[in-house]
Amino acid sequence: MRARRFEWEGPLDTASALRGWASELTPPVDVGEILDEVLTRGDEVVLELTDRFDAPGAGLESLRVDPEDAAAALAVLEPDLREAMEAAAANIRAVAEPQIGAERTVELPAGQSVRLREVPVGAAGVYAPGGRAAYPSSVLMCAIPAQVAGVERVAVASPPGPDGRVHSLVLAAAALCGVEEIYAMGGAQAIFALAYGTETVAPVDVIVGPGNAWVREAKRAVYGQVGIDSLAGPSELMLIAGHDTDPEWAALDLCAQAEHGPESPLVAVAVEEQVLDEIAAAAEAAAATRPSVSDAALALVQVPETEAAIALANAYAPEHLELLETDAALLADRAVTAGCVFVGRHGATAFGDYLAGSNHVLPTGGAGRYAGPLGPGSFRRRISNVEIGAAAGELAPHVNALATAEGFPVHGESAMIRR
């Protein structure tokens, strides 16, 4: 484990230093050439890149996965694993359903009305990462909110393994959600195929789901052509510990997030130096016996008081924030920029990654300052229905005055003729 201590320089400066350190963990990538190739060659280049990076030598001939393969994968799941997936799906759906807003009409003083309504997008693309592991949980976290939102077409893309097949757990999760449109493709090329379409893949309206740096940069490139959930980068965890925090629990929480890869920044914050020392020692000991997290990057920050810890968290805006303080419940509502806040000593981020019902597709890289978790709202758009009626007589002169001032006199005429 690579541990590094940061001096307290105030919330903004310390958060900036932490963000600079985190950015060093992930080298920049350029996806422009892949975009050009997908736009000009379609299926052909996506299959070539799949053969090169995901399934060398598998000779994949089609991007589309037969839905029967997904149904078969679900049918042979171990009973305890299927029960866990079904419990996760039920919790995700239970949290997603109340997020759908009701239609309402606003009556304004002059007599016009504006009806506010929401409609789902027509098609959503879900990216389920591969590489280090299979992520059936990401399929559940993305597909279920899309379905709750009312999206009619949901397409899942996931990189195939060396045998040319999408992982059976991803297929099982898709089948559990009732998703039949599945593509064996990953990386930037999968994002571009979903956004622009190929001979096999019909374009979607919104693309969601976590991924590596290549996926993130591809999503950045297609934003505007399609909507995206966020530019979700490497997983992050900031942990605020108190004097009674169990260092072994904290260490396992930190190491758990390190399983996402060595580029995932981990931050432990405490008022007492002894608490930090104990957590650092426990984390290093845990990482030393767990090869999957041995190269984790851990930042240690001692703050002058608990108020400063919360101020740092709000300035840093971590993807996950654990409050392992005694007064965690009192502090939770003051944490306003984290993607998800885990409250109290039992609030391990791992519960949110799988079964809490909250979504694990969260803003990273400080994006929590302006973005939130994936939910049904990510797949819906607002529309205003405006009825002017008799209010035209009162509103038209004001429209005319403003339009004339802005140099658009015909706007004014368009309004005034309706007096």
C-alpha positions as CSV (number, residue, x, y, z in Angstrom):
1,M,0.0,0.0,0.0
2,R,1.3,3.5,-0.9
3,A,0.4,5.7,2.0
4,R,1.0,9.5,1.9
5,R,0.3,12.1,4.6
6,F,-1.1,15.5,3.7
7,E,-0.7,18.6,5.8
8,W,-3.8,20.5,6.8
9,E,-3.9,23.8,4.8
10,G,-7.6,24.5,5.1
11,P,-10.4,22.7,3.3
12,L,-10.0,24.1,-0.2
13,D,-6.2,23.9,-0.4
14,T,-6.1,20.4,1.1
15,A,-8.9,19.2,-1.2
16,S,-7.0,20.7,-4.2
17,A,-3.9,18.8,-3.1
18,L,-5.8,15.6,-2.8
19,R,-7.4,16.0,-6.2
20,G,-3.9,16.7,-7.7
21,W,-2.6,13.5,-6.1
22,A,-5.6,11.5,-7.3
23,S,-5.2,12.7,-10.9
24,E,-1.6,11.4,-10.9
25,L,-3.0,7.9,-10.3
26,T,-4.7,7.8,-13.7
27,P,-2.7,8.7,-16.9
28,P,-4.6,10.6,-19.6
29,V,-5.9,8.8,-22.7
30,D,-6.9,9.9,-26.2
31,V,-10.0,8.3,-27.8
32,G,-10.2,10.4,-30.9
33,E,-8.7,7.8,-33.3
34,I,-11.2,5.2,-32.0
35,L,-14.1,7.5,-32.6
36,D,-13.0,8.2,-36.2
37,E,-12.7,4.5,-36.9
38,V,-16.1,3.6,-35.4
39,L,-17.8,6.3,-37.4
40,T,-16.2,5.2,-40.7
41,R,-16.0,1.4,-40.3
42,G,-18.7,0.5,-37.8
43,D,-19.1,-3.1,-36.8
44,E,-15.8,-4.1,-38.5
45,V,-13.6,-2.0,-36.3
46,V,-15.5,-2.7,-33.1
47,L,-15.0,-6.4,-33.8
48,E,-11.3,-5.8,-34.6
49,L,-10.8,-3.9,-31.3
50,T,-12.7,-6.6,-29.4
51,D,-10.4,-9.2,-30.8
52,R,-7.4,-7.2,-30.0
53,F,-8.2,-6.1,-26.4
54,D,-10.9,-8.3,-24.9
55,A,-11.0,-11.6,-26.6
56,P,-7.8,-12.2,-28.5
57,G,-8.2,-15.0,-31.0
58,A,-11.8,-15.8,-30.1
59,G,-12.9,-14.8,-33.7
60,L,-16.1,-13.1,-32.6
61,E,-18.3,-12.8,-35.6
62,S,-21.2,-10.8,-34.1
63,L,-21.6,-8.1,-31.5
64,R,-25.1,-9.1,-30.6
65,V,-25.6,-11.7,-27.9
66,D,-28.4,-14.2,-28.2
67,P,-31.0,-13.5,-25.4
68,E,-31.2,-17.3,-24.9
69,D,-27.6,-17.3,-23.6
70,A,-28.6,-14.8,-20.9
71,A,-31.7,-16.8,-19.9
72,A,-29.5,-19.9,-19.7
73,A,-26.9,-18.1,-17.5
74,L,-29.7,-17.0,-15.1
75,A,-31.1,-20.5,-14.9
76,V,-27.9,-22.1,-13.7
77,L,-27.0,-19.5,-11.0
78,E,-26.3,-20.9,-7.6
79,P,-29.4,-20.5,-5.5
80,D,-27.8,-18.2,-2.9
81,L,-26.3,-16.0,-5.6
82,R,-29.6,-15.7,-7.4
83,E,-31.4,-14.9,-4.1
84,A,-28.8,-12.1,-3.5
85,M,-29.3,-10.7,-7.0
86,E,-33.0,-10.7,-6.7
87,A,-32.8,-9.0,-3.3
88,A,-30.5,-6.4,-4.8
89,A,-32.9,-5.8,-7.7
90,A,-35.9,-5.5,-5.4
91,N,-34.1,-2.9,-3.2
92,I,-32.8,-0.9,-6.2
93,R,-36.4,-0.8,-7.6
94,A,-37.9,0.2,-4.2
95,V,-35.6,3.2,-3.9
96,A,-36.0,4.1,-7.6
97,E,-39.8,4.1,-7.8
98,P,-40.4,7.1,-5.4
99,Q,-38.0,9.2,-7.5
100,I,-40.5,9.6,-10.4
101,G,-42.0,13.1,-10.1
102,A,-45.7,13.8,-10.4
103,E,-47.0,16.0,-13.2
104,R,-48.3,19.4,-12.0
105,T,-49.7,22.6,-13.5
106,V,-48.7,26.1,-12.4
107,E,-51.3,28.8,-12.8
108,L,-49.8,32.3,-13.2
109,P,-51.3,35.7,-12.3
110,A,-52.0,36.9,-15.8
111,G,-54.0,33.8,-16.6
112,Q,-51.5,31.6,-18.5
113,S,-50.6,28.2,-17.3
114,V,-47.5,26.0,-17.6
115,R,-47.9,22.3,-17.2
116,L,-44.7,20.5,-16.1
117,R,-44.4,16.9,-17.1
118,E,-41.7,14.4,-17.6
119,V,-41.2,11.8,-20.3
120,P,-38.7,9.0,-20.6
121,V,-36.0,8.9,-23.3
122,G,-36.6,6.4,-26.0
123,A,-33.5,4.2,-25.6
124,A,-30.8,3.8,-23.0
125,G,-27.4,2.2,-23.3
126,V,-25.9,0.5,-20.2
127,Y,-22.2,-0.1,-20.0
128,A,-21.2,-3.0,-17.7
129,P,-17.4,-3.0,-17.2
130,G,-15.2,-6.1,-17.5
131,G,-11.5,-6.6,-17.2
132,R,-10.7,-7.1,-13.5
133,A,-14.0,-8.7,-12.7
134,A,-17.6,-9.1,-13.9
135,Y,-20.1,-6.5,-12.6
136,P,-23.6,-7.9,-12.6
137,S,-24.4,-5.3,-9.9
138,S,-23.8,-2.5,-12.5
139,V,-26.4,-4.0,-14.8
140,L,-28.9,-4.0,-12.0
141,M,-28.0,-0.5,-10.9
142,C,-28.4,0.9,-14.4
143,A,-31.1,-1.1,-16.1
144,I,-33.7,-1.1,-13.2
145,P,-33.8,2.8,-12.9
146,A,-34.1,3.0,-16.7
147,Q,-37.1,0.6,-16.6
148,V,-38.6,2.5,-13.6
149,A,-38.2,5.7,-15.6
150,G,-40.3,4.1,-18.4
151,V,-37.5,3.6,-21.0
152,E,-38.8,1.2,-23.7
153,R,-35.5,0.0,-25.0
154,V,-32.5,-0.8,-22.8
155,A,-29.3,-2.1,-24.4
156,V,-26.4,-3.5,-22.4
157,A,-22.8,-3.5,-23.6
158,S,-20.0,-5.5,-21.8
159,P,-16.6,-6.6,-23.0
160,P,-16.4,-10.3,-23.7
161,G,-13.8,-12.5,-22.0
162,P,-11.0,-14.4,-23.8
163,D,-13.5,-17.0,-25.0
164,G,-15.5,-14.3,-26.8
165,R,-18.4,-14.5,-24.5
166,V,-19.9,-11.9,-22.2
167,H,-19.5,-13.0,-18.6
168,S,-22.3,-15.3,-17.4
169,L,-23.0,-13.2,-14.4
170,V,-23.6,-10.1,-16.5
171,L,-25.8,-12.1,-18.8
172,A,-27.7,-13.5,-15.8
173,A,-28.3,-10.0,-14.4
174,A,-29.5,-8.8,-17.8
175,A,-31.9,-11.7,-17.9
176,L,-33.1,-11.0,-14.4
177,C,-33.9,-7.4,-15.5
178,G,-35.6,-8.6,-18.7
179,V,-33.1,-7.0,-20.9
180,E,-32.6,-8.9,-24.2
181,E,-30.5,-6.5,-26.2
182,I,-26.9,-7.3,-25.2
183,Y,-23.7,-6.6,-27.0
184,A,-20.3,-8.2,-26.6
185,M,-18.2,-5.1,-26.9
186,G,-16.3,-2.9,-24.4
187,G,-14.1,0.2,-24.0
188,A,-14.3,3.4,-25.9
189,Q,-15.5,1.6,-29.1
190,A,-18.6,0.3,-27.2
191,I,-19.6,3.8,-26.1
192,F,-19.1,5.2,-29.7
193,A,-21.2,2.3,-31.1
194,L,-24.0,3.0,-28.7
195,A,-23.9,6.7,-29.3
196,Y,-23.7,6.8,-33.1
197,G,-24.8,3.3,-34.1
198,T,-23.3,0.7,-36.4
199,E,-24.7,-1.9,-38.8
200,T,-25.7,-4.0,-35.8
201,V,-26.1,-1.5,-33.0
202,A,-29.0,1.1,-33.1
203,P,-28.0,4.4,-31.4
204,V,-29.4,5.2,-28.0
205,D,-30.4,8.5,-26.4
206,V,-28.6,8.2,-23.0
207,I,-25.5,6.2,-22.0
208,V,-24.9,5.3,-18.4
209,G,-22.6,3.1,-16.3
210,P,-19.1,3.1,-14.9
211,G,-15.9,2.3,-16.7
212,N,-12.2,2.8,-17.0
213,A,-10.4,6.0,-18.3
214,W,-11.1,5.0,-21.9
215,V,-14.8,4.6,-21.3
216,R,-14.9,7.9,-19.3
217,E,-13.2,9.9,-22.1
218,A,-15.4,8.3,-24.7
219,K,-18.5,9.4,-22.7
220,R,-17.0,12.9,-22.6
221,A,-16.6,12.8,-26.4
222,V,-20.2,11.8,-27.1
223,Y,-21.9,14.1,-24.6
224,G,-24.1,16.3,-26.7
225,Q,-24.7,13.6,-29.3
226,V,-26.3,11.6,-26.4
227,G,-26.9,12.3,-22.7
228,I,-24.7,10.7,-20.1
229,D,-25.0,10.0,-16.4
230,S,-21.7,11.5,-15.4
231,L,-18.0,11.2,-16.2
232,A,-17.5,8.5,-13.6
233,G,-13.9,7.7,-13.1
234,P,-12.0,5.5,-10.7
235,S,-13.9,4.6,-7.5
236,E,-13.2,6.9,-4.5
237,L,-13.6,6.7,-0.7
238,M,-13.1,9.3,1.9
239,L,-13.5,8.0,5.5
240,I,-13.9,10.3,8.5
241,A,-12.8,8.5,11.7
242,G,-13.4,9.3,15.3
243,H,-11.7,8.3,18.5
244,D,-13.8,5.1,18.8
245,T,-13.5,4.0,15.2
246,D,-12.5,0.4,14.8
247,P,-9.2,0.5,12.8
248,E,-9.7,-2.9,11.4
249,W,-13.2,-2.1,10.1
250,A,-11.9,1.1,8.6
251,A,-9.0,-0.7,7.0
252,L,-11.3,-3.3,5.3
253,D,-13.6,-0.5,4.0
254,L,-10.5,1.2,2.5
255,C,-9.2,-2.0,1.0
256,A,-12.6,-2.9,-0.3
257,Q,-12.7,0.1,-2.5
258,A,-9.0,-0.5,-3.5
259,E,-10.3,-3.7,-5.2
260,H,-11.5,-1.5,-8.0
261,G,-7.9,-0.8,-9.0
262,P,-4.7,1.0,-7.9
263,E,-6.0,4.2,-9.5
264,S,-8.8,4.5,-6.9
265,P,-7.9,7.1,-4.4
266,L,-8.5,6.4,-0.7
267,V,-8.6,9.1,1.9
268,A,-8.7,8.7,5.7
269,V,-9.4,11.8,7.8
270,A,-9.2,12.2,11.6
271,V,-8.7,14.8,14.3
272,E,-6.4,12.6,16.4
273,E,-3.1,11.5,14.9
274,Q,-3.2,8.2,16.8
275,V,-6.4,7.3,15.1
276,L,-4.8,7.9,11.7
277,D,-1.7,5.9,12.7
278,E,-3.9,2.9,13.7
279,I,-6.0,3.0,10.5
280,A,-2.8,3.3,8.4
281,A,-1.2,0.4,10.2
282,A,-4.3,-1.8,9.9
283,A,-4.8,-0.9,6.2
284,E,-1.2,-1.7,5.4
285,A,-1.4,-5.0,7.2
286,A,-4.7,-5.9,5.4
287,A,-3.3,-4.9,2.0
288,A,-0.1,-7.0,2.6
289,T,-2.2,-10.2,2.8
290,R,-4.6,-9.3,0.0
291,P,-2.8,-9.3,-3.4
292,S,-5.7,-7.6,-5.1
293,V,-5.2,-4.4,-3.1
294,S,-1.5,-4.4,-2.4
295,D,-0.9,-1.4,-4.6
296,A,-3.6,0.8,-3.2
297,A,-3.0,4.5,-2.8
298,L,-4.0,5.9,0.7
299,A,-3.9,9.6,1.7
300,L,-3.9,10.4,5.4
301,V,-5.1,13.8,6.6
302,Q,-5.1,15.1,10.2
303,V,-7.6,18.0,10.7
304,P,-7.9,20.3,13.7
305,E,-11.5,19.5,14.5
306,T,-14.5,17.6,13.2
307,E,-16.0,20.7,11.6
308,A,-12.8,20.9,9.5
309,A,-13.3,17.2,8.4
310,I,-16.8,18.0,7.1
311,A,-15.5,21.1,5.4
312,L,-12.8,19.1,3.7
313,A,-15.3,16.5,2.6
314,N,-17.5,19.1,1.0
315,A,-14.6,20.7,-0.7
316,Y,-13.2,17.4,-2.0
317,A,-16.6,15.9,-3.0
318,P,-15.8,12.2,-2.8
319,E,-17.8,9.5,-4.5
320,H,-18.3,7.7,-1.2
321,L,-18.1,9.3,2.2
322,E,-18.1,7.2,5.3
323,L,-18.8,8.9,8.6
324,L,-17.5,6.5,11.3
325,E,-17.8,9.2,14.0
326,T,-19.8,8.8,17.1
327,D,-22.0,11.7,16.0
328,A,-22.3,10.5,12.4
329,A,-26.1,11.0,12.3
330,L,-25.7,14.6,13.3
331,L,-23.0,15.2,10.8
332,A,-24.6,13.5,7.8
333,D,-26.9,16.3,6.6
334,R,-24.0,18.7,6.6
335,A,-22.2,16.6,4.0
336,V,-23.6,18.0,0.8
337,T,-21.3,17.1,-2.1
338,A,-20.5,13.4,-1.7
339,G,-22.0,11.0,-4.2
340,C,-23.3,8.9,-1.3
341,V,-22.9,9.2,2.5
342,F,-22.6,6.2,4.7
343,V,-23.7,7.0,8.2
344,G,-22.4,5.3,11.3
345,R,-20.0,2.4,12.2
346,H,-22.1,-0.2,10.2
347,G,-22.2,1.9,7.1
348,A,-19.6,0.2,4.9
349,T,-19.5,1.4,1.3
350,A,-19.8,-2.3,0.3
351,F,-23.5,-2.3,1.3
352,G,-24.1,0.6,-1.1
353,D,-22.2,-1.2,-3.9
354,Y,-24.5,-4.1,-3.8
355,L,-27.6,-4.3,-1.6
356,A,-28.6,-1.1,0.2
357,G,-30.9,0.0,-2.6
358,S,-29.0,3.3,-3.3
359,N,-27.2,3.4,-6.6
360,H,-23.5,2.7,-6.9
361,V,-23.1,4.7,-10.2
362,L,-22.0,8.0,-8.5
363,P,-20.2,11.2,-9.4
364,T,-16.4,11.0,-9.1
365,G,-13.5,13.4,-9.5
366,G,-15.3,16.2,-7.5
367,A,-18.4,16.0,-9.8
368,G,-20.5,15.6,-6.7
369,R,-20.5,19.4,-6.5
370,Y,-23.0,19.5,-9.3
371,A,-24.2,15.9,-10.0
372,G,-25.8,13.1,-8.0
373,P,-26.3,9.4,-8.2
374,L,-27.8,7.6,-11.2
375,G,-31.5,7.3,-10.9
376,P,-34.7,7.4,-12.9
377,G,-34.2,11.1,-13.5
378,S,-31.1,10.2,-15.6
379,F,-33.5,8.7,-18.2
380,R,-36.2,11.3,-18.1
381,R,-36.5,14.8,-19.6
382,R,-38.8,17.6,-18.6
383,I,-41.3,19.3,-21.0
384,S,-43.3,22.4,-20.4
385,N,-46.8,22.7,-22.0
386,V,-47.6,26.4,-22.1
387,E,-51.2,27.7,-22.5
388,I,-51.4,31.5,-22.9
389,G,-55.0,32.1,-23.7
390,A,-56.5,35.4,-22.6
391,A,-53.2,36.3,-20.8
392,A,-51.8,37.3,-24.2
393,G,-53.3,40.8,-23.8
394,E,-51.4,41.5,-20.6
395,L,-48.2,39.7,-21.5
396,A,-47.7,40.9,-25.1
397,P,-46.6,44.5,-24.3
398,H,-43.9,43.2,-21.9
399,V,-42.8,40.7,-24.6
400,N,-42.6,43.5,-27.1
401,A,-40.6,45.7,-24.8
402,L,-38.0,43.0,-24.0
403,A,-37.8,41.8,-27.6
404,T,-37.3,45.3,-28.9
405,A,-34.5,45.9,-26.3
406,E,-32.8,42.8,-27.5
407,G,-33.0,43.7,-31.1
408,F,-35.7,41.1,-32.1
409,P,-38.7,43.3,-33.1
410,V,-40.5,40.5,-34.9
411,H,-40.7,38.6,-31.6
412,G,-42.6,41.6,-30.4
413,E,-44.9,41.7,-33.4
414,S,-45.6,37.9,-33.0
415,A,-46.8,38.6,-29.4
416,M,-48.6,41.9,-30.1
417,I,-50.8,40.5,-32.9
418,R,-52.4,38.2,-30.4
419,R,-53.6,41.0,-28.1
